[in-house]
Amino acid sequence: MANVVVFSSNTCPYCVSAKEYLDEKGVAYIEKNIQTDREARKELMSMGHMGVPVILIDGEEIVGFDKDKIDQLLDK
């Protein structure tokens, strides 16, 4: 099973869509909310990102909600 991390915020509709999509596919993930978790925000910024969602699948980054890229990385 893939190691999946979703960086999100409370007000991001694309984050909600990404998490719903992963839930529909039965993919377990760790959510890191940058609004409520200062360390998550620092981690995201250290990766060079300011916006969410950023999804990590086995260490590979997806910026934004990209179903095709999610499917591609999960099907490896």
N, C-alpha and C positions, 0 to 999 in steps of 0.2 A: 504494500500500500504506500502511496506517495506521501511525502511529508509536505503538508500544505499550511501556509500561514497567510492570513488576510489582514492587511493593514486597512483600517476603516475609520469612519467617524460617524457620529450620531445623525448628522444632517445630509449624508451623501446617498442619493437614490441609487447610484451605480453600485455602491457598496452593498446595499440591500439586495439588489438584483444578483450580484455575484454570489452572495451567501446563499440566497434562495436556490440558485442554479446548482451550487455545490451540494446543498441539502437534497435537492431532487435526484442528483446523481449518486447519493449515498456516500459522499466523500467527507471524511472527518477532517476538520481543520482547526487551527488555533487562530482565534481572532485577537488582534492587537488594535485596540481603539485609541487613536492618537489624541482624542479629546479628553479621555479620562485617565490615560496612562502616559505620564511624562517620559518614562523610559522608552516606550514604544515610539513616541514622537521623535525623540533623539535618535533612535535606531533608524527610523525612516529617513530623517534628514541626513544621517551619516552615509546612507546609501545614495544620496543625491536627489531625493524626491521631496517635493513639497505638497503634492496632492495625493488623494486616495481615490479609488482603491489601488493598492499595489498588492499583487498576489505572488507569493513565492511557492513554486512547486519543485520540490527537490533542488532548491537553490537557484532555480531559473526564475527571473523576474518577468511578470506581466504587468504593464502599467495600464490601468483602466480595466473595464469589463470586456474581455475579448473571448467569447465562447469558443471560437475555433482554436485559439492558442491554448486555452485551458484544456480542451479535448485532446489536442495534439500532445501536450506534456503529460496528461494523465494516461494516455494510451501507450506510452513508451514501454 
